[in-house]
Amino acid sequence: MNTFTSAEIAYFADQKLGRLATINQTGAPHVVPVGFSFNAELGTIDIAGYNLMKSLKYRNVLRNGLAAFVVDDVLPPWQPRGIEVRGRAEIIKKGGQEIIQNENVDAEFIRLTPQRIISWGIDTDPYHPNSRSV
């Protein structure tokens, strides 16, 4: 079962870069740009990268399994749109190279399973978000 609308899935397909937020050991947020892929079969956001296993985001996910992810942009003249996904994050041991289609990317990757989705300017106008728990 897919938790995203068809318009949200199409939006993900057009995007290459998002931002992943995790929580460090002192409770402070850590936000970084990341490459990603929408996994249509599982309805998840899969995040891969170079030296992922050495990164703070990797350690944060291992420690507490929580993350948020945002992809957004602005169409002219001023039409913001985007998707925020909050949920459980886990480390998957194989497949990172397929997510970004690059053999130099680590095999391990982060899989974000949605618990809360907020989108704006995709299925709705930019000022009336579509928010739901899944």
A tleap script that builds the chain and sets N, CA, C and O, in Angstrom:
source leaprc.protein.ff14SB
mol = sequence {
  NMET ASN THR PHE THR SER ALA GLU ILE ALA
  TYR PHE ALA ASP GLN LYS LEU GLY ARG LEU
  ALA THR ILE ASN GLN THR GLY ALA PRO HIE
  VAL VAL PRO VAL GLY PHE SER PHE ASN ALA
  GLU LEU GLY THR ILE ASP ILE ALA GLY TYR
  ASN LEU MET LYS SER LEU LYS TYR ARG ASN
  VAL LEU ARG ASN GLY LEU ALA ALA PHE VAL
  VAL ASP ASP VAL LEU PRO PRO TRP GLN PRO
  ARG GLY ILE GLU VAL ARG GLY ARG ALA GLU
  ILE ILE LYS LYS GLY GLY GLN GLU ILE ILE
  GLN ASN GLU ASN VAL ASP ALA GLU PHE ILE
  ARG LEU THR PRO GLN ARG ILE ILE SER TRP
  GLY ILE ASP THR ASP PRO TYR HIE PRO ASN
  SER ARG SER CVAL
}
set mol.1.N position { 0.839 -1.185 0.000 }
set mol.1.CA position { 0.000 0.000 0.000 }
set mol.1.C position { 0.885 1.249 0.000 }
set mol.1.O position { 1.854 1.336 0.753 }
set mol.2.N position { 0.539 2.203 -0.847 }
set mol.2.CA position { 1.335 3.419 -0.919 }
set mol.2.C position { 0.710 4.528 -0.088 }
set mol.2.O position { -0.500 4.749 -0.141 }
set mol.3.N position { 1.526 5.210 0.664 }
set mol.3.CA position { 1.054 6.271 1.543 }
set mol.3.C position { 1.141 7.642 0.894 }
set mol.3.O position { 0.667 8.627 1.460 }
set mol.4.N position { 1.742 7.716 -0.291 }
set mol.4.CA position { 1.881 8.977 -1.011 }
set mol.4.C position { 0.862 9.050 -2.137 }
set mol.4.O position { 0.475 8.024 -2.696 }
set mol.5.N position { 0.426 10.260 -2.472 }
set mol.5.CA position { -0.494 10.444 -3.589 }
set mol.5.C position { 0.271 10.302 -4.903 }
set mol.5.O position { 1.500 10.362 -4.921 }
set mol.6.N position { -0.451 10.115 -5.989 }
set mol.6.CA position { 0.214 9.988 -7.294 }
set mol.6.C position { 0.951 11.274 -7.658 }
set mol.6.O position { 2.012 11.215 -8.279 }
set mol.7.N position { 0.411 12.431 -7.285 }
set mol.7.CA position { 1.094 13.705 -7.557 }
set mol.7.C position { 2.380 13.826 -6.735 }
set mol.7.O position { 3.380 14.344 -7.232 }
set mol.8.N position { 2.365 13.355 -5.490 }
set mol.8.CA position { 3.574 13.385 -4.658 }
set mol.8.C position { 4.648 12.453 -5.219 }
set mol.8.O position { 5.830 12.795 -5.223 }
set mol.9.N position { 4.238 11.286 -5.690 }
set mol.9.CA position { 5.189 10.341 -6.282 }
set mol.9.C position { 5.823 10.942 -7.535 }
set mol.9.O position { 7.030 10.818 -7.743 }
set mol.10.N position { 5.014 11.590 -8.364 }
set mol.10.CA position { 5.539 12.248 -9.569 }
set mol.10.C position { 6.510 13.365 -9.192 }
set mol.10.O position { 7.525 13.555 -9.863 }
set mol.11.N position { 6.209 14.102 -8.130 }
set mol.11.CA position { 7.095 15.171 -7.668 }
set mol.11.C position { 8.448 14.596 -7.236 }
set mol.11.O position { 9.495 15.125 -7.610 }
set mol.12.N position { 8.426 13.516 -6.451 }
set mol.12.CA position { 9.681 12.864 -6.053 }
set mol.12.C position { 10.515 12.488 -7.276 }
set mol.12.O position { 11.733 12.664 -7.273 }
set mol.13.N position { 9.867 11.972 -8.319 }
set mol.13.CA position { 10.585 11.512 -9.513 }
set mol.13.C position { 11.320 12.648 -10.214 }
set mol.13.O position { 12.329 12.414 -10.880 }
set mol.14.N position { 10.825 13.876 -10.073 }
set mol.14.CA position { 11.442 15.039 -10.719 }
set mol.14.C position { 12.560 15.667 -9.896 }
set mol.14.O position { 13.249 16.563 -10.381 }
set mol.15.N position { 12.750 15.218 -8.670 }
set mol.15.CA position { 13.718 15.835 -7.767 }
set mol.15.C position { 14.957 14.952 -7.617 }
set mol.15.O position { 14.874 13.727 -7.702 }
set mol.16.N position { 16.078 15.575 -7.397 }
set mol.16.CA position { 17.344 14.845 -7.227 }
set mol.16.C position { 17.944 14.993 -5.828 }
set mol.16.O position { 18.701 14.134 -5.378 }
set mol.17.N position { 17.602 16.084 -5.146 }
set mol.17.CA position { 18.245 16.410 -3.881 }
set mol.17.C position { 17.201 16.774 -2.830 }
set mol.17.O position { 16.251 17.508 -3.105 }
set mol.18.N position { 17.394 16.250 -1.630 }
set mol.18.CA position { 16.535 16.592 -0.502 }
set mol.18.C position { 17.398 16.906 0.702 }
set mol.18.O position { 18.625 16.927 0.608 }
set mol.19.N position { 16.752 17.152 1.840 }
set mol.19.CA position { 17.475 17.417 3.078 }
set mol.19.C position { 17.001 16.437 4.145 }
set mol.19.O position { 15.803 16.260 4.366 }
set mol.20.N position { 17.965 15.811 4.793 }
set mol.20.CA position { 17.684 14.847 5.844 }
set mol.20.C position { 18.025 15.471 7.186 }
set mol.20.O position { 19.116 16.008 7.372 }
set mol.21.N position { 17.090 15.396 8.112 }
set mol.21.CA position { 17.316 15.887 9.473 }
set mol.21.C position { 17.336 14.698 10.423 }
set mol.21.O position { 16.444 13.849 10.404 }
set mol.22.N position { 18.374 14.657 11.253 }
set mol.22.CA position { 18.481 13.650 12.301 }
set mol.22.C position { 18.774 14.378 13.609 }
set mol.22.O position { 18.953 15.596 13.632 }
set mol.23.N position { 18.820 13.610 14.697 }
set mol.23.CA position { 19.059 14.189 16.020 }
set mol.23.C position { 20.357 13.608 16.564 }
set mol.23.O position { 20.525 12.390 16.627 }
set mol.24.N position { 21.283 14.498 16.959 }
set mol.24.CA position { 22.564 13.991 17.461 }
set mol.24.C position { 22.457 13.575 18.925 }
set mol.24.O position { 21.385 13.662 19.523 }
set mol.25.N position { 23.561 13.126 19.494 }
set mol.25.CA position { 23.535 12.568 20.850 }
set mol.25.C position { 23.212 13.586 21.933 }
set mol.25.O position { 22.837 13.198 23.040 }
set mol.26.N position { 23.345 14.885 21.645 }
set mol.26.CA position { 22.981 15.904 22.632 }
set mol.26.C position { 21.565 16.425 22.417 }
set mol.26.O position { 21.110 17.305 23.148 }
set mol.27.N position { 20.864 15.886 21.413 }
set mol.27.CA position { 19.500 16.314 21.125 }
set mol.27.C position { 19.403 17.444 20.120 }
set mol.27.O position { 18.309 17.938 19.848 }
set mol.28.N position { 20.530 17.861 19.562 }
set mol.28.CA position { 20.529 18.948 18.578 }
set mol.28.C position { 20.215 18.396 17.185 }
set mol.28.O position { 20.607 17.276 16.859 }
set mol.29.N position { 19.509 19.178 16.366 }
set mol.29.CA position { 19.230 18.728 15.000 }
set mol.29.C position { 20.473 18.791 14.126 }
set mol.29.O position { 21.353 19.628 14.325 }
set mol.30.N position { 20.525 17.903 13.173 }
set mol.30.CA position { 21.600 17.863 12.177 }
set mol.30.C position { 20.912 17.720 10.823 }
set mol.30.O position { 20.228 16.725 10.585 }
set mol.31.N position { 21.081 18.699 9.933 }
set mol.31.CA position { 20.404 18.709 8.634 }
set mol.31.C position { 21.446 18.775 7.525 }
set mol.31.O position { 22.348 19.612 7.552 }
set mol.32.N position { 21.307 17.868 6.538 }
set mol.32.CA position { 22.269 17.809 5.438 }
set mol.32.C position { 21.554 17.514 4.117 }
set mol.32.O position { 20.526 16.836 4.100 }
set mol.33.N position { 22.106 18.030 3.006 }
set mol.33.CA position { 21.565 17.670 1.693 }
set mol.33.C position { 21.952 16.228 1.357 }
set mol.33.O position { 23.061 15.785 1.657 }
set mol.34.N position { 21.020 15.503 0.729 }
set mol.34.CA position { 21.259 14.097 0.399 }
set mol.34.C position { 20.628 13.735 -0.945 }
set mol.34.O position { 19.627 14.318 -1.361 }
set mol.35.N position { 21.239 12.761 -1.608 }
set mol.35.CA position { 20.624 12.140 -2.767 }
set mol.35.C position { 19.634 11.093 -2.274 }
set mol.35.O position { 19.842 10.484 -1.225 }
set mol.36.N position { 18.567 10.885 -3.023 }
set mol.36.CA position { 17.528 9.967 -2.560 }
set mol.36.C position { 16.809 9.322 -3.736 }
set mol.36.O position { 16.974 9.709 -4.892 }
set mol.37.N position { 16.008 8.330 -3.393 }
set mol.37.CA position { 15.116 7.699 -4.352 }
set mol.37.C position { 13.840 7.319 -3.622 }
set mol.37.O position { 13.881 6.863 -2.480 }
set mol.38.N position { 12.711 7.508 -4.284 }
set mol.38.CA position { 11.447 7.032 -3.733 }
set mol.38.C position { 11.315 5.558 -4.083 }
set mol.38.O position { 11.396 5.185 -5.253 }
set mol.39.N position { 11.111 4.721 -3.075 }
set mol.39.CA position { 10.937 3.288 -3.273 }
set mol.39.C position { 9.442 3.015 -3.383 }
set mol.39.O position { 8.745 2.930 -2.372 }
set mol.40.N position { 8.951 2.877 -4.615 }
set mol.40.CA position { 7.512 2.723 -4.857 }
set mol.40.C position { 6.966 1.422 -4.274 }
set mol.40.O position { 5.820 1.376 -3.827 }
set mol.41.N position { 7.767 0.385 -4.278 }
set mol.41.CA position { 7.315 -0.907 -3.763 }
set mol.41.C position { 7.029 -0.846 -2.267 }
set mol.41.O position { 6.043 -1.414 -1.799 }
set mol.42.N position { 7.887 -0.160 -1.517 }
set mol.42.CA position { 7.749 -0.093 -0.061 }
set mol.42.C position { 7.125 1.205 0.435 }
set mol.42.O position { 6.717 1.294 1.593 }
set mol.43.N position { 7.046 2.217 -0.437 }
set mol.43.CA position { 6.537 3.519 -0.010 }
set mol.43.C position { 7.496 4.235 0.925 }
set mol.43.O position { 7.067 4.955 1.827 }
set mol.44.N position { 8.807 4.037 0.712 }
set mol.44.CA position { 9.827 4.626 1.583 }
set mol.44.C position { 10.699 5.604 0.808 }
set mol.44.O position { 10.680 5.641 -0.422 }
set mol.45.N position { 11.458 6.387 1.550 }
set mol.45.CA position { 12.491 7.243 0.985 }
set mol.45.C position { 13.823 6.565 1.288 }
set mol.45.O position { 14.152 6.323 2.449 }
set mol.46.N position { 14.583 6.261 0.248 }
set mol.46.CA position { 15.881 5.608 0.405 }
set mol.46.C position { 16.979 6.626 0.118 }
set mol.46.O position { 16.975 7.278 -0.926 }
set mol.47.N position { 17.919 6.757 1.053 }
set mol.47.CA position { 18.941 7.806 1.010 }
set mol.47.C position { 20.323 7.162 1.010 }
set mol.47.O position { 20.665 6.391 1.906 }
set mol.48.N position { 21.102 7.491 -0.003 }
set mol.48.CA position { 22.444 6.919 -0.138 }
set mol.48.C position { 23.460 8.046 -0.271 }
set mol.48.O position { 23.099 9.206 -0.468 }
set mol.49.N position { 24.747 7.682 -0.160 }
set mol.49.CA position { 25.763 8.709 -0.326 }
set mol.49.C position { 27.175 8.181 -0.208 }
set mol.49.O position { 27.403 7.017 0.123 }
set mol.50.N position { 28.117 9.067 -0.486 }
set mol.50.CA position { 29.537 8.771 -0.362 }
set mol.50.C position { 29.925 8.819 1.111 }
set mol.50.O position { 29.523 9.733 1.831 }
set mol.51.N position { 30.693 7.850 1.555 }
set mol.51.CA position { 31.154 7.801 2.948 }
set mol.51.C position { 30.010 7.894 3.952 }
set mol.51.O position { 30.181 8.439 5.043 }
set mol.52.N position { 28.863 7.372 3.590 }
set mol.52.CA position { 27.692 7.430 4.468 }
set mol.52.C position { 27.983 6.802 5.825 }
set mol.52.O position { 27.563 7.323 6.858 }
set mol.53.N position { 28.701 5.684 5.823 }
set mol.53.CA position { 28.952 4.964 7.068 }
set mol.53.C position { 29.848 5.736 8.030 }
set mol.53.O position { 29.913 5.402 9.213 }
set mol.54.N position { 30.539 6.761 7.538 }
set mol.54.CA position { 31.397 7.584 8.394 }
set mol.54.C position { 30.702 8.873 8.821 }
set mol.54.O position { 31.306 9.703 9.500 }
set mol.55.N position { 29.455 9.048 8.438 }
set mol.55.CA position { 28.778 10.331 8.644 }
set mol.55.C position { 28.021 10.399 9.970 }
set mol.55.O position { 27.668 9.381 10.564 }
set mol.56.N position { 27.788 11.623 10.407 }
set mol.56.CA position { 26.993 11.849 11.609 }
set mol.56.C position { 25.555 11.381 11.401 }
set mol.56.O position { 24.962 10.808 12.314 }
set mol.57.N position { 24.988 11.612 10.229 }
set mol.57.CA position { 23.606 11.183 9.977 }
set mol.57.C position { 23.472 9.666 10.144 }
set mol.57.O position { 22.471 9.184 10.674 }
set mol.58.N position { 24.473 8.924 9.693 }
set mol.58.CA position { 24.489 7.467 9.836 }
set mol.58.C position { 24.490 7.080 11.319 }
set mol.58.O position { 23.697 6.246 11.755 }
set mol.59.N position { 25.384 7.692 12.076 }
set mol.59.CA position { 25.468 7.387 13.516 }
set mol.59.C position { 24.189 7.784 14.244 }
set mol.59.O position { 23.738 7.072 15.142 }
set mol.60.N position { 23.603 8.917 13.861 }
set mol.60.CA position { 22.354 9.353 14.492 }
set mol.60.C position { 21.224 8.358 14.235 }
set mol.60.O position { 20.461 8.034 15.146 }
set mol.61.N position { 21.115 7.877 13.005 }
set mol.61.CA position { 20.072 6.899 12.673 }
set mol.61.C position { 20.306 5.599 13.434 }
set mol.61.O position { 19.356 5.012 13.951 }
set mol.62.N position { 21.542 5.142 13.513 }
set mol.62.CA position { 21.841 3.933 14.290 }
set mol.62.C position { 21.438 4.100 15.751 }
set mol.62.O position { 20.926 3.168 16.372 }
set mol.63.N position { 21.670 5.284 16.292 }
set mol.63.CA position { 21.423 5.529 17.708 }
set mol.63.C position { 19.940 5.620 18.044 }
set mol.63.O position { 19.495 5.007 19.015 }
set mol.64.N position { 19.158 6.378 17.257 }
set mol.64.CA position { 17.774 6.590 17.685 }
set mol.64.C position { 16.707 6.264 16.645 }
set mol.64.O position { 15.522 6.248 16.977 }
set mol.65.N position { 17.089 6.007 15.408 }
set mol.65.CA position { 16.126 5.568 14.405 }
set mol.65.C position { 15.063 6.577 14.022 }
set mol.65.O position { 13.994 6.198 13.544 }
set mol.66.N position { 15.340 7.862 14.223 }
set mol.66.CA position { 14.379 8.909 13.872 }
set mol.66.C position { 14.964 9.831 12.819 }
set mol.66.O position { 16.161 10.117 12.830 }
set mol.67.N position { 14.114 10.299 11.905 }
set mol.67.CA position { 14.587 11.243 10.892 }
set mol.67.C position { 13.401 11.968 10.273 }
set mol.67.O position { 12.257 11.520 10.355 }
set mol.68.N position { 13.706 13.094 9.655 }
set mol.68.CA position { 12.747 13.829 8.828 }
set mol.68.C position { 13.458 14.163 7.525 }
set mol.68.O position { 14.679 14.315 7.482 }
set mol.69.N position { 12.663 14.273 6.461 }
set mol.69.CA position { 13.211 14.498 5.129 }
set mol.69.C position { 12.338 15.520 4.419 }
set mol.69.O position { 11.111 15.454 4.491 }
set mol.70.N position { 12.973 16.468 3.733 }
set mol.70.CA position { 12.238 17.502 2.995 }
set mol.70.C position { 12.799 17.623 1.587 }
set mol.70.O position { 14.012 17.630 1.380 }
set mol.71.N position { 11.888 17.717 0.628 }
set mol.71.CA position { 12.216 18.085 -0.747 }
set mol.71.C position { 11.297 19.246 -1.077 }
set mol.71.O position { 10.086 19.157 -0.873 }
set mol.72.N position { 11.865 20.347 -1.589 }
set mol.72.CA position { 11.020 21.485 -1.942 }
set mol.72.C position { 11.651 22.293 -3.057 }
set mol.72.O position { 12.838 22.162 -3.353 }
set mol.73.N position { 10.834 23.128 -3.667 }
set mol.73.CA position { 11.299 24.064 -4.679 }
set mol.73.C position { 10.261 25.174 -4.809 }
set mol.73.O position { 9.244 25.170 -4.115 }
set mol.74.N position { 10.527 26.117 -5.697 }
set mol.74.CA position { 9.609 27.237 -5.920 }
set mol.74.C position { 9.447 27.426 -7.422 }
set mol.74.O position { 10.427 27.571 -8.153 }
set mol.75.N position { 8.193 27.423 -7.871 }
set mol.75.CA position { 7.892 27.729 -9.267 }
set mol.75.C position { 7.636 29.224 -9.391 }
set mol.75.O position { 7.160 29.842 -8.438 }
set mol.76.N position { 7.942 29.825 -10.548 }
set mol.76.CA position { 7.693 31.260 -10.710 }
set mol.76.C position { 6.192 31.540 -10.837 }
set mol.76.O position { 5.460 30.691 -11.344 }
set mol.77.N position { 5.723 32.691 -10.397 }
set mol.77.CA position { 6.485 33.772 -9.798 }
set mol.77.C position { 6.780 33.504 -8.321 }
set mol.77.O position { 7.867 33.856 -7.863 }
set mol.78.N position { 5.898 32.919 -7.578 }
set mol.78.CA position { 6.160 32.491 -6.198 }
set mol.78.C position { 5.127 31.432 -5.845 }
set mol.78.O position { 4.063 31.734 -5.304 }
set mol.79.N position { 5.464 30.177 -6.164 }
set mol.79.CA position { 4.591 29.047 -5.885 }
set mol.79.C position { 5.411 27.956 -5.202 }
set mol.79.O position { 5.863 27.014 -5.853 }
set mol.80.N position { 5.603 28.084 -3.880 }
set mol.80.CA position { 6.384 27.066 -3.178 }
set mol.80.C position { 5.653 25.727 -3.164 }
set mol.80.O position { 4.425 25.674 -3.085 }
set mol.81.N position { 6.416 24.666 -3.242 }
set mol.81.CA position { 5.843 23.325 -3.153 }
set mol.81.C position { 6.887 22.395 -2.548 }
set mol.81.O position { 8.090 22.630 -2.665 }
set mol.82.N position { 6.414 21.352 -1.910 }
set mol.82.CA position { 7.345 20.412 -1.314 }
set mol.82.C position { 6.656 19.333 -0.516 }
set mol.82.O position { 5.433 19.310 -0.382 }
set mol.83.N position { 7.472 18.438 0.010 }
set mol.83.CA position { 6.997 17.328 0.836 }
set mol.83.C position { 7.943 17.177 2.022 }
set mol.83.O position { 9.164 17.165 1.864 }
set mol.84.N position { 7.362 17.064 3.201 }
set mol.84.CA position { 8.117 16.714 4.409 }
set mol.84.C position { 7.662 15.330 4.850 }
set mol.84.O position { 6.465 15.049 4.899 }
set mol.85.N position { 8.610 14.478 5.165 }
set mol.85.CA position { 8.321 13.122 5.630 }
set mol.85.C position { 9.015 12.936 6.970 }
set mol.85.O position { 10.226 13.133 7.080 }
set mol.86.N position { 8.255 12.560 7.980 }
set mol.86.CA position { 8.818 12.248 9.295 }
set mol.86.C position { 8.578 10.777 9.567 }
set mol.86.O position { 7.528 10.242 9.210 }
set mol.87.N position { 9.540 10.116 10.195 }
set mol.87.CA position { 9.300 8.710 10.477 }
set mol.87.C position { 10.481 7.977 11.058 }
set mol.87.O position { 11.415 8.565 11.602 }
set mol.88.N position { 10.403 6.651 10.919 }
set mol.88.CA position { 11.427 5.747 11.424 }
set mol.88.C position { 12.489 5.555 10.357 }
set mol.88.O position { 12.176 5.331 9.187 }
set mol.89.N position { 13.736 5.643 10.763 }
set mol.89.CA position { 14.855 5.453 9.840 }
set mol.89.C position { 15.643 4.224 10.269 }
set mol.89.O position { 15.815 3.957 11.458 }
set mol.90.N position { 16.114 3.486 9.278 }
set mol.90.CA position { 16.929 2.304 9.558 }
set mol.90.C position { 18.050 2.207 8.532 }
set mol.90.O position { 17.967 2.761 7.436 }
set mol.91.N position { 19.082 1.499 8.913 }
set mol.91.CA position { 20.203 1.259 8.010 }
set mol.91.C position { 19.957 -0.061 7.282 }
set mol.91.O position { 19.712 -1.094 7.906 }
set mol.92.N position { 20.029 -0.007 5.951 }
set mol.92.CA position { 19.919 -1.200 5.113 }
set mol.92.C position { 21.329 -1.511 4.601 }
set mol.92.O position { 22.036 -0.608 4.155 }
set mol.93.N position { 21.734 -2.759 4.661 }
set mol.93.CA position { 23.130 -3.148 4.412 }
set mol.93.C position { 23.553 -3.172 2.945 }
set mol.93.O position { 24.742 -3.025 2.663 }
set mol.94.N position { 22.630 -3.351 1.999 }
set mol.94.CA position { 23.015 -3.452 0.586 }
set mol.94.C position { 22.049 -2.673 -0.293 }
set mol.94.O position { 20.857 -2.576 0.001 }
set mol.95.N position { 22.590 -2.114 -1.388 }
set mol.95.CA position { 21.736 -1.488 -2.393 }
set mol.95.C position { 21.943 -0.010 -2.606 }
set mol.95.O position { 21.288 0.581 -3.465 }
set mol.96.N position { 22.829 0.606 -1.856 }
set mol.96.CA position { 23.047 2.046 -1.974 }
set mol.96.C position { 23.436 2.499 -3.366 }
set mol.96.O position { 23.031 3.575 -3.806 }
set mol.97.N position { 24.221 1.688 -4.065 }
set mol.97.CA position { 24.675 2.067 -5.408 }
set mol.97.C position { 23.516 2.182 -6.392 }
set mol.97.O position { 23.578 2.979 -7.328 }
set mol.98.N position { 22.470 1.404 -6.194 }
set mol.98.CA position { 21.318 1.462 -7.091 }
set mol.98.C position { 20.475 2.714 -6.859 }
set mol.98.O position { 19.807 3.188 -7.778 }
set mol.99.N position { 20.501 3.246 -5.659 }
set mol.99.CA position { 19.678 4.415 -5.338 }
set mol.99.C position { 20.144 5.633 -6.115 }
set mol.99.O position { 19.332 6.353 -6.696 }
set mol.100.N position { 21.444 5.863 -6.126 }
set mol.100.CA position { 21.990 7.029 -6.822 }
set mol.100.C position { 22.609 6.618 -8.165 }
set mol.100.O position { 23.078 7.474 -8.916 }
set mol.101.N position { 22.613 5.331 -8.466 }
set mol.101.CA position { 23.159 4.813 -9.727 }
set mol.101.C position { 24.640 5.181 -9.879 }
set mol.101.O position { 25.072 5.719 -10.899 }
set mol.102.N position { 25.398 4.868 -8.820 }
set mol.102.CA position { 26.819 5.186 -8.843 }
set mol.102.C position { 27.551 4.148 -8.002 }
set mol.102.O position { 27.226 3.954 -6.831 }
set mol.103.N position { 28.525 3.490 -8.587 }
set mol.103.CA position { 29.252 2.441 -7.873 }
set mol.103.C position { 30.156 2.981 -6.770 }
set mol.103.O position { 30.622 2.207 -5.934 }
set mol.104.N position { 30.415 4.285 -6.743 }
set mol.104.CA position { 31.255 4.879 -5.703 }
set mol.104.C position { 30.493 5.179 -4.416 }
set mol.104.O position { 31.097 5.534 -3.404 }
set mol.105.N position { 29.193 5.039 -4.452 }
set mol.105.CA position { 28.353 5.273 -3.276 }
set mol.105.C position { 28.440 4.041 -2.373 }
set mol.105.O position { 28.586 2.921 -2.862 }
set mol.106.N position { 28.352 4.246 -1.065 }
set mol.106.CA position { 28.382 3.127 -0.120 }
set mol.106.C position { 27.238 2.151 -0.386 }
set mol.106.O position { 26.165 2.547 -0.842 }
set mol.107.N position { 27.478 0.876 -0.097 }
set mol.107.CA position { 26.436 -0.142 -0.245 }
set mol.107.C position { 25.318 0.080 0.771 }
set mol.107.O position { 24.143 -0.113 0.456 }
set mol.108.N position { 25.678 0.481 1.982 }
set mol.108.CA position { 24.670 0.727 3.012 }
set mol.108.C position { 23.933 2.024 2.713 }
set mol.108.O position { 24.502 2.960 2.152 }
set mol.109.N position { 22.650 2.069 3.098 }
set mol.109.CA position { 21.869 3.284 2.910 }
set mol.109.C position { 20.829 3.413 4.014 }
set mol.109.O position { 20.594 2.478 4.780 }
set mol.110.N position { 20.220 4.569 4.081 }
set mol.110.CA position { 19.192 4.861 5.082 }
set mol.110.C position { 17.830 4.732 4.423 }
set mol.110.O position { 17.596 5.291 3.351 }
set mol.111.N position { 16.932 3.996 5.063 }
set mol.111.CA position { 15.553 3.867 4.594 }
set mol.111.C position { 14.640 4.565 5.603 }
set mol.111.O position { 14.639 4.236 6.789 }
set mol.112.N position { 13.870 5.528 5.113 }
set mol.112.CA position { 12.930 6.274 5.949 }
set mol.112.C position { 11.514 5.794 5.658 }
set mol.112.O position { 11.021 5.923 4.538 }
set mol.113.N position { 10.869 5.240 6.678 }
set mol.113.CA position { 9.487 4.778 6.566 }
set mol.113.C position { 8.577 5.853 7.145 }
set mol.113.O position { 8.697 6.189 8.323 }
set mol.114.N position { 7.665 6.399 6.335 }
set mol.114.CA position { 6.839 7.527 6.779 }
set mol.114.C position { 5.896 7.183 7.932 }
set mol.114.O position { 5.296 6.108 7.973 }
set mol.115.N position { 5.787 8.119 8.856 }
set mol.115.CA position { 4.759 8.094 9.889 }
set mol.115.C position { 3.886 9.346 9.786 }
set mol.115.O position { 2.722 9.346 10.188 }
set mol.116.N position { 4.472 10.408 9.241 }
set mol.116.CA position { 3.765 11.679 9.045 }
set mol.116.C position { 4.229 12.271 7.718 }
set mol.116.O position { 5.427 12.321 7.439 }
set mol.117.N position { 3.273 12.718 6.900 }
set mol.117.CA position { 3.567 13.328 5.604 }
set mol.117.C position { 2.864 14.672 5.536 }
set mol.117.O position { 1.676 14.780 5.840 }
set mol.118.N position { 3.604 15.691 5.135 }
set mol.118.CA position { 3.047 17.030 4.946 }
set mol.118.C position { 3.507 17.502 3.572 }
set mol.118.O position { 4.707 17.583 3.310 }
set mol.119.N position { 2.557 17.813 2.698 }
set mol.119.CA position { 2.931 18.333 1.380 }
set mol.119.C position { 2.186 19.632 1.125 }
set mol.119.O position { 1.100 19.856 1.660 }
set mol.120.N position { 2.780 20.483 0.303 }
set mol.120.CA position { 2.168 21.766 -0.038 }
set mol.120.C position { 2.487 22.096 -1.491 }
set mol.120.O position { 3.582 21.822 -1.981 }
set mol.121.N position { 1.510 22.688 -2.166 }
set mol.121.CA position { 1.718 23.102 -3.545 }
set mol.121.C position { 1.786 21.957 -4.535 }
set mol.121.O position { 2.146 22.166 -5.693 }
set mol.122.N position { 1.451 20.763 -4.109 }
set mol.122.CA position { 1.481 19.595 -4.998 }
set mol.122.C position { 0.052 19.131 -5.269 }
set mol.122.O position { -0.411 19.193 -6.408 }
set mol.123.N position { -0.650 18.668 -4.240 }
set mol.123.CA position { -2.070 18.317 -4.359 }
set mol.123.C position { -2.967 19.466 -3.920 }
set mol.123.O position { -4.180 19.440 -4.131 }
set mol.124.N position { -2.356 20.473 -3.308 }
set mol.124.CA position { -3.101 21.614 -2.774 }
set mol.124.C position { -2.387 22.892 -3.196 }
set mol.124.O position { -1.314 22.848 -3.798 }
set mol.125.N position { -2.996 24.029 -2.873 }
set mol.125.CA position { -2.261 25.269 -3.114 }
set mol.125.C position { -1.163 25.375 -2.049 }
set mol.125.O position { -1.210 24.657 -1.051 }
set mol.126.N position { -0.188 26.248 -2.244 }
set mol.126.CA position { 0.961 26.300 -1.328 }
set mol.126.C position { 0.624 26.675 0.113 }
set mol.126.O position { 1.422 26.441 1.021 }
set mol.127.N position { -0.548 27.251 0.321 }
set mol.127.CA position { -0.866 27.785 1.650 }
set mol.127.C position { -1.861 26.930 2.416 }
set mol.127.O position { -2.301 27.315 3.499 }
set mol.128.N position { -2.219 25.783 1.874 }
set mol.128.CA position { -3.112 24.842 2.554 }
set mol.128.C position { -2.507 23.443 2.451 }
set mol.128.O position { -2.863 22.673 1.559 }
set mol.129.N position { -1.597 23.117 3.361 }
set mol.129.CA position { -0.882 21.842 3.273 }
set mol.129.C position { -1.804 20.629 3.398 }
set mol.129.O position { -2.867 20.692 4.014 }
set mol.130.N position { -1.371 19.548 2.807 }
set mol.130.CA position { -2.013 18.250 2.938 }
set mol.130.C position { -1.210 17.487 3.989 }
set mol.130.O position { -0.122 16.988 3.700 }
set mol.131.N position { -1.745 17.397 5.209 }
set mol.131.CA position { -1.030 16.761 6.320 }
set mol.131.C position { -1.763 15.500 6.744 }
set mol.131.O position { -2.989 15.488 6.855 }
set mol.132.N position { -1.000 14.439 6.981 }
set mol.132.CA position { -1.635 13.203 7.420 }
set mol.132.C position { -0.625 12.303 8.137 }
set mol.132.O position { 0.569 12.304 7.838 }
set mol.133.N position { -1.144 11.550 9.079 }
set mol.133.CA position { -0.363 10.500 9.736 }
set mol.133.C position { -0.639 9.200 8.997 }
set mol.133.O position { -1.764 8.943 8.571 }
set mol.134.N position { 0.398 8.385 8.850 }
set mol.134.CA position { 0.239 7.130 8.101 }
set mol.134.C position { 0.717 5.951 8.924 }
set mol.134.O position { 0.662 4.812 8.461 }
savepdb mol mol.pdb
quit
